[in-house]
Amino acid sequence: MKINFKVLPLDSSLFDSFNSLSDCQLQYAKWIKVDVCPGYPCRVSLEDAKVGERVLAVTFMHHKANTPYQSSGPIFVREKAKQAITEVNEIPHMLQHRLLSIRGYSSEGIMLEAEIAEGAMLEKLISSMFQNPEIEYIHIHNAKPGCFNCSVVRA
């Protein structure tokens, strides 16, 4: 049975205040000029930043659960990123060409399943993971660097 899902970007308003800060004003963050594409996936637009653009490298608390699985890590956000609007069962292109770590969590924030797969297999893997009724949401990370990309919920 196919289960519908929705890929969720990060909310752009979480990063609006950074756009007016200089490098000297940033704490635990840094503006980087993109020198290769793909290479800097934006967690707000769910697109790879283009060469010449600026991205903010910043630590982000992506799993705020009061469990041992609480987690934060570095992410990239394009300067003045426009928030992606994804359709049901849509896999953004930036995920389709990466090796990904897919982690399924319970409503209590406990990891119940984890897989590694090429992005081309993501739709099938998400549907398969959601066959487990205890999985409330999924987090997708880049497998090699381990950075958080986005979350997925049932639609």
LUMFIRO-771001 format. One record per residue (C-alpha): x, z, y. Coordinates in Angstrom, 1 decimal, decimal comma, padded with zeros to 4 digits. Layout:
PT     px     pz     py
PT      X      Z      Y
...
***
This chain:
PT     px     pz     py
PT  000,0  000,0  000,0
PT  001,4 -001,0  003,4
PT  001,4  001,7  006,0
PT  001,3  000,7  009,7
PT  003,9  002,2  012,0
PT  005,1  002,2  015,6
PT  008,7  002,3  016,8
PT  009,0  004,5  019,9
PT  011,6  004,1  022,6
PT  012,8  007,0  024,7
PT  010,8  007,6  027,9
PT  012,6  005,9  030,9
PT  011,7  008,8  033,2
PT  014,1  011,1  031,3
PT  017,0  009,1  032,7
PT  015,7  008,0  036,2
PT  017,7  010,8  038,0
PT  021,0  009,4  036,6
PT  020,6  006,1  038,4
PT  021,4  007,6  041,8
PT  024,4  009,6  040,6
PT  028,0  008,5  041,1
PT  030,6  009,0  038,4
PT  031,9  012,1  040,2
PT  028,4  013,7  040,1
PT  027,8  013,1  036,4
PT  028,3  016,0  034,0
PT  028,7  015,2  030,3
PT  027,7  011,5  031,0
PT  029,6  008,4  032,0
PT  028,7  004,9  033,3
PT  030,3  002,2  031,2
PT  030,5 -001,5  032,0
PT  029,4 -003,5  028,9
PT  032,2 -005,7  027,6
PT  030,6 -006,9  024,3
PT  027,2 -007,8  023,1
PT  025,9 -006,5  020,8
PT  027,6 -003,1  021,1
PT  025,6 -001,0  023,5
PT  022,0 -000,6  022,2
PT  019,7  000,9  024,9
PT  017,3  003,6  023,6
PT  014,8  002,9  026,4
PT  014,5 -000,9  026,4
PT  015,3 -001,1  022,7
PT  017,6 -004,1  023,5
PT  021,3 -004,6  023,4
PT  022,8 -004,4  026,9
PT  024,3 -007,7  028,1
PT  028,0 -008,1  029,1
PT  028,5 -007,0  032,7
PT  025,6 -004,5  032,7
PT  026,1 -000,8  033,2
PT  025,0  001,7  030,6
PT  024,9  005,4  030,8
PT  026,6  007,1  027,9
PT  024,9  010,5  027,7
PT  024,3  013,3  025,2
PT  020,7  013,5  024,2
PT  018,8  016,1  022,2
PT  016,8  013,7  019,9
PT  015,6  016,3  017,4
PT  014,4  019,5  019,1
PT  013,1  021,1  015,9
PT  013,7  024,8  015,4
PT  015,3  024,1  012,0
PT  018,8  023,5  010,7
PT  018,2  019,7  011,4
PT  018,0  020,2  015,2
PT  020,4  017,5  016,6
PT  021,8  015,9  019,7
PT  024,4  013,2  020,2
PT  025,6  010,3  022,4
PT  023,3  007,5  023,3
PT  023,4  004,5  025,7
PT  020,7  003,8  028,3
PT  020,9  000,6  030,5
PT  021,0  001,1  034,2
PT  017,4  001,1  035,5
PT  016,1  000,3  032,0
PT  012,5 -000,8  031,6
PT  010,8  001,0  028,8
PT  010,0 -001,1  025,8
PT  006,4 -001,5  024,7
PT  006,4 -002,1  020,9
PT  003,6 -003,5  018,8
PT  002,4 -002,0  015,6
PT  004,8 -002,9  012,8
PT  007,3 -004,5  015,2
PT  011,0 -004,0  014,5
PT  013,0 -004,5  017,8
PT  015,8 -007,1  017,4
PT  018,5 -004,5  018,3
PT  017,7 -002,8  015,0
PT  017,6 -005,9  012,8
PT  021,3 -006,7  012,9
PT  022,7 -003,2  012,3
PT  023,5 -001,0  009,4
PT  021,1  001,9  009,8
PT  020,5  005,4  008,6
PT  016,8  006,2  008,2
PT  015,7  009,8  008,0
PT  012,2  011,0  007,2
PT  011,1  014,4  008,5
PT  008,2  016,8  007,7
PT  005,9  018,1  010,4
PT  008,1  021,2  010,5
PT  011,2  019,1  011,3
PT  012,8  019,3  007,8
PT  014,5  016,2  006,5
PT  012,8  015,1  003,3
PT  014,3  011,7  002,7
PT  017,3  009,7  004,0
PT  018,4  006,1  003,3
PT  021,0  003,7  004,6
PT  020,0  000,0  004,9
PT  020,7 -003,2  006,8
PT  018,2 -003,7  009,6
PT  016,6 -006,7  007,9
PT  015,3 -004,2  005,3
PT  013,9 -001,7  007,9
PT  010,2 -002,7  007,8
PT  010,1 -002,3  004,0
PT  012,0  001,0  004,1
PT  009,8  002,5  006,8
PT  006,6  001,6  004,9
PT  008,2  003,0  001,7
PT  009,2  006,2  003,3
PT  005,7  006,7  004,8
PT  004,3  006,5  001,3
PT  005,3  010,1  001,1
PT  002,4  011,9  002,8
PT  004,7  014,8  003,8
PT  006,8  012,6  006,0
PT  005,5  013,0  009,5
PT  008,0  010,9  011,5
PT  011,2  008,9  011,0
PT  014,4  008,8  013,0
PT  016,6  005,7  013,0
PT  020,4  006,1  013,6
PT  023,3  003,6  013,6
PT  024,9  004,4  010,3
PT  028,5  004,0  011,2
PT  028,7  006,0  014,5
PT  025,7  008,1  013,6
PT  024,0  007,7  017,0
PT  020,3  008,1  017,4
PT  018,3  004,9  018,1
PT  014,6  005,7  018,1
PT  011,8  007,4  016,2
PT  009,0  005,9  014,2
PT  005,5  007,3  013,7
PT  002,5  006,2  011,7
PT  000,2  003,9  013,7
***
